[in-house]
Amino acid sequence: MAGSRQPEPRKEITTVHSTRKALIAAAAIAAQIGIVATAHAQTTCQWYAATALKQQQDNEHLKCGFEGVAWHADLGRHLEWCKGVAPDEWKAAAQERDKQLAQCAKR
């Protein structure tokens, strides 16, 4: 058939494929952001737990006698607590221990 034309692909199919690709790309980006956020949270909580442990060692070394939920040498408990609270809360806890240790060191 001379002059007969092939049917053009329907635009709806092209749109569906484009939308699917965009959704897959968006999901991949969201997953990467989630991984980065999780890694950052783990890193900051590791810092917090190590700092809390060092502060407890200073508490014992200086014979300050601080006790309670914030004052212990269990690295895992510090780490898990940090993972369950907002950054402002664990930062405040570390700062409060620093403040208490500074006061103790002056005695």
N, C-alpha and C positions, 0 to 999 in steps of 0.2 A: 504494500500500500504506500504508494508515493505520497508524500505530504502528510501522512498520518503522524500525529505527535504522541509521544509518551505522556502518560498522565503525570502531572506534577505531584511531588510528595505533598501530602496534606500538611498544612501549617500546624495543625493541632498536634500531630505526632512530633514534629520538630520542637514545639513548645514543651511538650511533656518530657522529652529527652533533655532539653536544656534545664528545665526545672529540676529534674532528677539529679543532674550533674551538680547544679547549684546547691541542692540540699545535701548531697554527699560531701561536697567541699566544705559547707558550713558545719556539718557534723564533725568532720576531721579537724577543722580549726577549733571548734568548741572542745573536742577531746584533748587537743594539745594544750589549750589554755587551762583545762582542768588538771592535767598532769603537771604543768608548771606551777599552778596554785598549790597543789598537793605537795610538790617537792619543796616549795618555799615554806609552807606551813611546817613540814617536817624539819627543815633546816632551822627555822626560828624556834621551834619547840625543842630541838636538840640543844640549841644555844641556851634556851631558858633552863632546861633540865641540868645542863652542865654548870650553869651559873648558880642555880639553887643548891647543887651539890657542893660547889666550892664555898658558898656562903655558909652551909651547914658545917663544913670543915673549919671555917674561920670561927664560927660559933663555938665549936668544941675547943679549938686551939686557944682562943682568947678567954675560954671559960665563962662565956656570957650567960649560959644557962637558958637560952631561948628554947621553948618547946611549943608544940602544937602542930596543926596540919601543914604549916609551911616549913617547919623545921624538922627535917628528917634526911637520912642519907640514902633513900631509895630512889635511884635515878629513874627507874621505870614508872614509879608513881608520879614523879614530877612531870615526866614526859606525857603520860596519859592525861593528867590534869590539864596541862597546857593545851593539848589537842581538843579538849572539850570546852574551852573558854575563848572569849574574844581576845585579840592581841592587847587591847587596853588593859584587860584584867591581869594577864600574866606579866605585862610590863610593870603595872602598879605593884604587884606582889614582889617582884625582884627589887624594885626601888625601895619598897618598905623595908625589906630585909637589909638592904644597903644602909638605909637610914639607922636602923636599929643597931647594926654592927658598928657604924661610925660612933654612935653614942656610947656603946659598950667599950670601944677602944680608947675613949677619952678617960674612962675611969681609972 
